[in-house]
Amino acid sequence: MDDKNVLLDHGSGGKIAHSMLTKMILPLFDNPLLAKMDDSAVLDLSGIRVSFSTDSYVVDPIFFPGGNIGDLAVNGTVNDISMCGGDPLYISVALILEEGFAKAELSRILESMGEAAKRAGVMVVTGDTKVLPRGKVDKIFINTSGVGIIPEGINLSGSNASPGDKVIVSGTIADHGITILSSREGLGISPGVQSDSAPLNGMVKSILNAVPYGTVHVLRDPTRGGVATTLNEIASQSNVTIRIKEEAIPVKDAVRGTCELLGFDPLYVANEGKLLAIVSPEVAEDVLRVVRSHESGRDASVIGEVYSIEDASCLVSLSGANYSKGSVILETVIGGARVVDMLTGEQLPRIC
């Protein structure tokens, strides 16, 4: 590894990105709000709890089956606010454009952003535009930030997972990443496969309204690094082990086939319209029912369970897997077990 320069791997959301975050960024800006490392910061403003998030989008290509860079940017910020229980209200939009970028394409992107904001029930209230000379930026980059109000009694964080909790995924995984790869490289996979980019605030609100406060512990959208990296982050934050079952993880046949052909593991491929919910076991079926009532949640499944480190150590020792604290363990379809580590490098750059 090059220890003097920034690499593509530093933007992967995996181990190398986390290393730069913990060694370079957090020590300079260290504070209790940032240290939680959740999808958005939770702020207390005179007794009102606010969820605040920001993200930048550089996806290539900018248009793809199921969406484009514009609605992806709106949905991404809406979802990050929602994963902390926030009800998204307002977002900002900053555009970085390349000189010569077609106004017709910019218009399509802006229109899709407006439609996405309307669908999510948020308002674009401020923004900025910069234009750089030809060749200094690739067509268009977008930054969106957003704020939302967190209802009283809601406390969601990656550090809240508890032994016995069930792990739910809201639908088929890896759709977005494989769609982007196929569009970029002209692979021509099944026309039924498209990006899952969608706002999740409606689904989150339904979940939180359907079960008692305190029974939903963690919500996360597994974007860069996929389900595997996101679950590793949660396991580390909560100091637990998460065991998932391969046969329970929903993957479209065309996506699975493309992953096998190219040597990708669907667990590490990005999603942009799915969530992971870690909930008390007594409400797992209720949460599953609510998620499946939404269009983007019809393929939702309980994929695993949270264990204490001691209990998980015993389970893994029986299967012979190499185990370390705070791990994610996959029970394979043939009955074995293996540790699913955090993504190491950059599997596919410019995915979002």
MOSUL-V894010 format. One record per residue. N is the residue number from 1. RES is the residue in one letter. PSI is psi in whole degrees, -180 to 180 (NA if undefined). D_CENTER is the distance of its C-alpha to the mean C-alpha in Angstrom with 1 decimal. Layout:
BEGIN
n=<N/N>
res=<RES/RES>
psi=<PSI/PSI>
d_center=<D_CENTER/D_CENTER>
END
This chain:
BEGIN
n=<1/2/3/4/5/6/7/8/9/10/11/12/13/14/15/16/17/18/19/20/21/22/23/24/25/26/27/28/29/30/31/32/33/34/35/36/37/38/39/40/41/42/43/44/45/46/47/48/49/50/51/52/53/54/55/56/57/58/59/60/61/62/63/64/65/66/67/68/69/70/71/72/73/74/75/76/77/78/79/80/81/82/83/84/85/86/87/88/89/90/91/92/93/94/95/96/97/98/99/100/101/102/103/104/105/106/107/108/109/110/111/112/113/114/115/116/117/118/119/120/121/122/123/124/125/126/127/128/129/130/131/132/133/134/135/136/137/138/139/140/141/142/143/144/145/146/147/148/149/150/151/152/153/154/155/156/157/158/159/160/161/162/163/164/165/166/167/168/169/170/171/172/173/174/175/176/177/178/179/180/181/182/183/184/185/186/187/188/189/190/191/192/193/194/195/196/197/198/199/200/201/202/203/204/205/206/207/208/209/210/211/212/213/214/215/216/217/218/219/220/221/222/223/224/225/226/227/228/229/230/231/232/233/234/235/236/237/238/239/240/241/242/243/244/245/246/247/248/249/250/251/252/253/254/255/256/257/258/259/260/261/262/263/264/265/266/267/268/269/270/271/272/273/274/275/276/277/278/279/280/281/282/283/284/285/286/287/288/289/290/291/292/293/294/295/296/297/298/299/300/301/302/303/304/305/306/307/308/309/310/311/312/313/314/315/316/317/318/319/320/321/322/323/324/325/326/327/328/329/330/331/332/333/334/335/336/337/338/339/340/341/342/343/344/345/346/347/348/349/350/351/352>
res=<M/D/D/K/N/V/L/L/D/H/G/S/G/G/K/I/A/H/S/M/L/T/K/M/I/L/P/L/F/D/N/P/L/L/A/K/M/D/D/S/A/V/L/D/L/S/G/I/R/V/S/F/S/T/D/S/Y/V/V/D/P/I/F/F/P/G/G/N/I/G/D/L/A/V/N/G/T/V/N/D/I/S/M/C/G/G/D/P/L/Y/I/S/V/A/L/I/L/E/E/G/F/A/K/A/E/L/S/R/I/L/E/S/M/G/E/A/A/K/R/A/G/V/M/V/V/T/G/D/T/K/V/L/P/R/G/K/V/D/K/I/F/I/N/T/S/G/V/G/I/I/P/E/G/I/N/L/S/G/S/N/A/S/P/G/D/K/V/I/V/S/G/T/I/A/D/H/G/I/T/I/L/S/S/R/E/G/L/G/I/S/P/G/V/Q/S/D/S/A/P/L/N/G/M/V/K/S/I/L/N/A/V/P/Y/G/T/V/H/V/L/R/D/P/T/R/G/G/V/A/T/T/L/N/E/I/A/S/Q/S/N/V/T/I/R/I/K/E/E/A/I/P/V/K/D/A/V/R/G/T/C/E/L/L/G/F/D/P/L/Y/V/A/N/E/G/K/L/L/A/I/V/S/P/E/V/A/E/D/V/L/R/V/V/R/S/H/E/S/G/R/D/A/S/V/I/G/E/V/Y/S/I/E/D/A/S/C/L/V/S/L/S/G/A/N/Y/S/K/G/S/V/I/L/E/T/V/I/G/G/A/R/V/V/D/M/L/T/G/E/Q/L/P/R/I/C>
psi=<143/113/7/-16/158/135/165/-34/-27/-11/13/-21/2/-152/-45/-39/-41/-34/-45/-39/-47/-29/-32/-41/-54/-42/-28/-32/21/128/161/-31/-44/-34/-20/-27/38/179/-25/161/142/115/144/108/94/45/-7/123/126/136/127/129/157/151/156/146/126/24/144/118/163/-19/136/160/123/-1/-165/178/-27/-57/-28/-42/-44/-49/-39/-44/-40/-43/-39/-40/-42/-32/-16/11/5/146/103/136/-51/143/157/156/123/128/133/112/150/135/130/-5/133/129/-31/-41/-39/-40/-42/-42/-45/-39/-41/-33/-42/-42/-41/-41/-41/-42/-39/-12/32/161/136/114/-10/165/-172/152/132/144/129/156/157/135/-7/-11/151/89/-74/134/147/135/134/140/157/160/152/161/133/122/153/137/-10/126/93/134/153/-13/6/-2/136/149/135/-20/149/148/123/137/140/-1/-169/141/161/5/-47/-50/-43/-34/-45/-45/-45/-42/-40/-40/-1/42/-24/46/177/135/-15/-10/124/168/143/13/123/152/139/4/-34/-43/-44/-44/-41/-41/-50/-29/-18/-20/159/147/141/-8/-18/116/-42/136/134/144/119/83/-113/134/-12/-168/-41/-49/-41/-44/-35/-40/-44/-44/-40/-44/-39/-6/51/176/139/125/124/155/124/-42/-19/-10/117/125/130/145/-42/-37/-45/-43/-42/-41/-44/-39/-39/-3/24/151/120/-26/-21/0/142/148/152/9/29/155/155/130/127/115/160/143/-31/-15/4/-44/-35/-43/-43/-43/-44/-45/-43/-17/-13/147/-43/3/14/-26/20/150/147/117/-7/-169/155/136/154/159/-37/-46/-42/-36/-41/-43/-43/-36/-29/-28/-10/9/149/124/142/161/144/30/167/127/131/123/114/166/-18/7/1/-172/145/152/129/107/170/148/134/-55/-159/107/-43/106/159/50/-22/NA>
d_center=<26.3/27.4/27.5/28.9/26.5/22.9/21.5/18.8/17.4/16.9/14.0/12.2/10.0/12.3/15.6/17.4/15.0/15.1/18.8/19.3/17.4/19.5/22.7/22.9/20.8/20.7/24.5/25.4/23.4/23.4/23.4/22.3/19.7/17.9/18.6/16.3/13.2/11.0/8.4/11.7/15.4/17.6/21.0/24.3/26.4/29.9/28.6/25.8/22.3/20.0/16.2/15.9/13.1/13.4/11.8/13.7/13.5/15.8/14.9/18.0/19.5/19.1/20.0/18.6/19.0/17.0/16.6/17.1/15.9/17.2/15.4/12.1/12.8/13.8/11.1/8.3/10.6/11.6/8.3/8.0/11.6/11.4/9.3/12.5/14.7/15.7/17.4/16.5/19.9/20.2/18.5/20.0/19.9/21.3/22.4/23.6/25.8/28.0/31.7/32.6/29.3/30.5/30.7/30.2/26.8/25.9/27.3/25.1/22.0/23.2/24.2/20.9/19.4/22.1/21.5/17.8/18.8/21.5/19.5/17.1/20.3/19.7/22.2/22.1/24.6/24.8/24.1/25.6/26.6/27.7/29.4/29.9/32.6/32.2/30.4/28.8/25.4/24.1/24.7/22.1/19.3/17.7/16.6/15.6/15.8/16.1/17.6/18.0/20.3/19.4/22.0/24.5/23.8/20.0/18.7/15.1/13.9/12.5/16.2/17.4/17.0/20.6/22.6/23.1/19.8/18.3/14.8/13.8/11.3/11.7/12.8/13.3/10.8/10.9/12.5/10.9/11.6/15.0/15.9/15.6/17.5/20.1/20.6/21.0/23.4/25.1/24.5/25.2/23.2/23.8/23.8/21.9/18.7/16.7/13.3/11.5/10.7/11.7/11.8/11.0/13.4/16.2/14.8/13.9/17.4/19.0/17.6/18.8/22.1/22.8/22.9/24.7/23.2/22.1/21.2/17.4/16.4/12.6/9.7/6.1/3.1/2.7/3.0/6.3/8.2/6.9/7.8/10.7/9.5/7.2/10.4/12.6/11.4/12.1/15.3/16.5/16.0/17.8/20.2/19.9/19.5/17.3/19.1/17.5/19.7/19.4/21.4/19.3/16.0/16.1/16.3/18.3/21.6/21.4/17.9/19.3/22.5/21.0/19.0/22.3/24.3/22.4/21.7/17.9/16.2/13.8/12.0/11.0/10.3/7.3/6.1/6.3/7.9/7.2/6.9/8.5/11.7/14.1/17.4/21.2/22.8/25.3/22.8/20.5/22.6/22.6/18.8/18.7/21.4/19.8/16.5/18.8/20.8/18.2/18.3/14.7/15.0/18.3/17.2/15.6/16.8/17.5/16.5/17.7/19.2/19.2/22.4/24.3/24.8/28.4/27.9/25.3/27.7/30.4/28.3/27.3/30.8/32.1/30.0/30.6/27.1/26.8/25.1/24.1/23.1/19.5/18.7/16.8/19.5/19.4/22.5/23.4/25.2/28.4/28.3/27.5/24.8/22.9/20.6/17.2/16.6/13.8/13.6/16.8/17.1/15.7/15.4/15.1/15.4/14.6/11.8/10.5>
END
